[in-house]
Amino acid sequence: MLSVKPWRAQAVLFFIAAQSLCVLIGGMAIDLLQKAGVSGFKSLDDFGCILVGTLSFQGATWVLMGFFLRYHHVDWREELGFKNKNLLRSLLLTLALVVVILPAAFALQSVSLALMNKIGWTPKDEMAVTLLTNAPTPTAHIYLVLFAVVLAPVAEEFIFRGVLFPFLKQLGMLRTAWIGLNLFFAFIHGDAAIFLPLFALSVALTWLYEKTDNLLAPMLAHALFNAINLVVLKFATQ
């Protein structure tokens, strides 16, 4: 059962506002660099745009979560689950969830692609495929892998599971916490072909956090999910 979190409303609002501001500044910087014709920023798929975009969202979250936890006098090791007395059980449940959710996600993606083709909506290549196959340098490739396996899972799980889910739940907004939040998680990834599998993944990660009361569990599950998808992608594009 998920423990009560000491998150204050004004701190949550400030966290969201600060994060939105970082994303806005990142978007403006990309736009200005594109108009200036700077190398690496000529297309949204260029590495410069990806670097600034990811650092202004997920990267900024790593900084903001430190301030957020310090404001509430919460030890980050305790909040992230490293001090959880049921850590081993949480890790085993994490592995079990990944084993179950992976085939379900692949099946949902196949259904999504079939439905899109049936209505005449030709899906584009997934953003991950485009980025990894077009990575201009080995350094860019390594960054994208680290982003997918470390930077993004920690940041996104802290936002959605660590802060927003318990905050909404404690306000009594259970429907918004379980449905609205998970729909939004899938929506922000901006890919119709993977909307359903990402929604299913988000629901599963929320359940895992609720079950273990350990934020490390959904972070690791998210990281493993992304890592396995990268391996599958690597073999699929060879």
C-alpha positions in Angstrom: 0.0 0.0 0.0 1.3 3.4 -0.9 2.4 5.5 2.0 1.2 9.1 2.5 3.5 11.6 1.0 4.2 15.0 2.6 3.9 16.9 -0.7 2.5 20.4 -0.3 0.2 21.8 -2.9 2.3 25.0 -3.5 5.5 22.9 -3.9 3.8 20.6 -6.5 2.5 23.6 -8.4 5.9 25.3 -8.3 7.6 22.0 -9.5 5.2 21.8 -12.4 5.6 25.5 -13.2 9.4 25.4 -13.0 9.4 22.3 -15.3 7.1 23.9 -17.8 9.4 27.0 -17.8 12.4 24.8 -18.5 10.6 23.1 -21.4 9.5 26.5 -22.8 13.1 27.9 -22.6 14.4 24.8 -24.2 11.9 25.1 -27.1 12.7 28.8 -27.6 16.4 28.0 -27.7 15.9 25.3 -30.3 13.7 27.7 -32.4 16.3 30.5 -32.3 19.2 28.1 -33.1 17.2 26.7 -36.0 16.5 30.1 -37.4 20.2 31.0 -37.0 21.0 27.9 -39.1 23.3 26.5 -36.4 24.7 23.1 -37.3 22.9 20.3 -35.4 19.7 22.4 -35.1 18.5 22.5 -38.7 15.9 19.7 -38.2 14.0 18.6 -35.1 15.6 15.2 -35.6 19.1 16.7 -35.4 21.1 15.8 -32.3 21.4 19.4 -31.1 17.6 19.7 -30.9 17.3 16.3 -29.2 20.0 17.2 -26.7 18.5 20.6 -25.7 14.9 19.1 -25.7 15.7 16.2 -23.5 17.9 18.2 -21.1 15.2 20.9 -20.8 12.6 18.3 -19.7 14.1 15.1 -18.3 17.4 16.7 -17.5 15.8 19.6 -15.6 13.8 17.2 -13.6 16.9 15.7 -12.1 17.8 19.1 -10.7 14.2 20.1 -9.7 13.6 16.8 -7.8 16.6 17.6 -5.6 15.0 21.0 -4.6 11.6 19.3 -4.3 12.8 16.7 -1.9 15.0 19.1 0.1 12.0 21.5 0.5 10.0 18.6 2.1 13.0 17.5 4.2 12.9 14.1 2.5 16.1 12.0 2.0 16.4 11.1 -1.7 17.6 7.6 -0.8 14.5 7.0 1.3 12.1 8.5 -1.4 13.7 6.5 -4.2 13.3 3.3 -2.3 16.9 2.4 -1.5 16.1 2.2 2.2 12.9 0.2 1.7 12.8 -2.8 4.0 11.1 -4.9 1.3 13.6 -3.9 -1.4 14.3 -7.5 -2.6 10.5 -8.3 -2.9 10.1 -5.0 -4.9 12.9 -6.0 -7.3 11.4 -9.5 -7.9 8.0 -8.0 -8.5 9.6 -5.5 -10.9 11.2 -8.3 -12.9 7.9 -10.2 -13.0 6.0 -7.1 -14.2 8.5 -6.6 -17.1 8.1 -10.2 -18.2 4.3 -9.7 -18.3 4.1 -6.2 -19.8 6.6 -6.6 -22.6 4.6 -9.1 -24.7 1.4 -7.2 -23.9 3.0 -4.0 -25.1 4.2 -5.6 -28.3 0.7 -7.0 -28.9 -1.0 -3.7 -28.3 1.5 -2.0 -30.7 0.6 -4.5 -33.4 -3.1 -3.9 -32.8 -2.5 -0.1 -33.1 -0.5 -0.4 -36.3 -3.2 -2.7 -37.8 -6.0 -0.3 -36.9 -4.0 2.7 -38.3 -3.3 0.9 -41.6 -7.0 -0.1 -41.8 -8.2 3.5 -41.6 -5.6 4.6 -44.0 -3.3 6.4 -41.5 0.2 5.5 -42.5 2.3 5.5 -39.3 5.6 7.2 -39.3 8.7 5.5 -38.0 8.9 5.6 -34.3 11.0 8.6 -33.0 13.3 6.2 -31.3 14.0 4.4 -34.6 14.7 7.7 -36.4 17.0 9.0 -33.6 19.0 5.9 -33.2 19.4 5.1 -36.9 20.3 8.8 -37.7 22.6 9.4 -34.7 25.5 11.4 -36.4 28.3 10.2 -34.0 29.0 7.4 -31.6 28.8 10.0 -28.8 25.3 10.9 -29.9 24.3 7.2 -30.0 25.7 6.6 -26.5 23.8 9.7 -25.2 20.5 8.5 -26.7 21.0 5.1 -25.0 21.8 6.6 -21.6 18.8 8.9 -22.0 16.4 6.1 -22.8 17.7 3.8 -20.0 18.7 6.2 -17.2 17.8 9.8 -17.7 14.2 9.5 -18.9 13.0 6.6 -16.6 14.2 8.3 -13.4 12.8 11.7 -14.4 9.4 10.5 -15.8 8.8 8.1 -12.9 9.6 10.8 -10.3 7.1 13.2 -12.1 4.2 10.8 -12.7 4.6 8.2 -10.0 6.6 10.0 -7.4 4.9 13.4 -7.3 1.7 13.6 -9.2 0.1 10.2 -8.5 0.3 10.3 -4.7 -0.6 14.0 -4.7 -3.8 13.5 -6.8 -4.7 10.3 -4.8 -4.4 12.1 -1.5 -6.7 14.8 -2.9 -9.3 12.1 -3.5 -8.9 12.4 -7.3 -8.6 8.7 -7.9 -10.0 8.6 -11.4 -7.6 11.4 -12.5 -4.7 9.7 -10.8 -5.3 6.3 -12.4 -6.7 7.2 -15.8 -6.0 10.9 -16.6 -2.4 10.8 -15.5 -1.6 7.6 -17.4 -3.3 8.9 -20.5 -1.2 12.0 -20.3 2.0 9.9 -19.8 1.2 8.1 -23.1 0.2 11.4 -24.8 3.4 13.3 -24.1 5.5 10.8 -26.0 3.8 12.0 -29.2 3.5 8.8 -31.1 0.0 7.4 -32.0 1.4 3.9 -32.9 2.7 3.4 -29.3 0.0 5.3 -27.4 -1.9 2.1 -26.3 1.2 0.2 -25.2 2.5 3.2 -23.3 -0.8 3.7 -21.6 -0.7 0.0 -20.5 2.9 0.4 -19.4 2.0 3.5 -17.3 -0.9 1.8 -15.6 1.3 -1.2 -14.8 4.0 1.1 -13.4 1.5 2.9 -11.3 0.2 -0.4 -10.0 3.8 -1.5 -9.2 4.4 1.7 -7.2 1.1 1.3 -5.3 1.9 -2.3 -4.6 5.6 -1.9 -3.5 5.5 1.7 -2.1 9.0 1.9 -3.6 9.7 4.4 -6.4 12.8 2.5 -7.4 10.6 -0.4 -8.7 8.8 1.6 -11.5 12.0 3.4 -12.3 13.8 0.0 -12.8 10.9 -1.5 -14.7 10.7 1.6 -17.0 14.5 1.4 -17.6 14.3 -2.4 -18.3 11.4 -1.9 -20.7 13.3 0.8 -22.6 16.5 -1.2 -22.6 14.9 -4.3 -24.0 13.1 -2.3 -26.7 16.4 -0.8 -27.7 17.9 -4.2 -28.1 14.9 -5.3 -30.2 15.2 -2.2 -32.2 18.9 -2.7 -32.8 18.3 -6.2 -34.3 15.3 -5.0 -36.2 17.2 -2.3 -38.0 20.2 -4.4 -38.9 
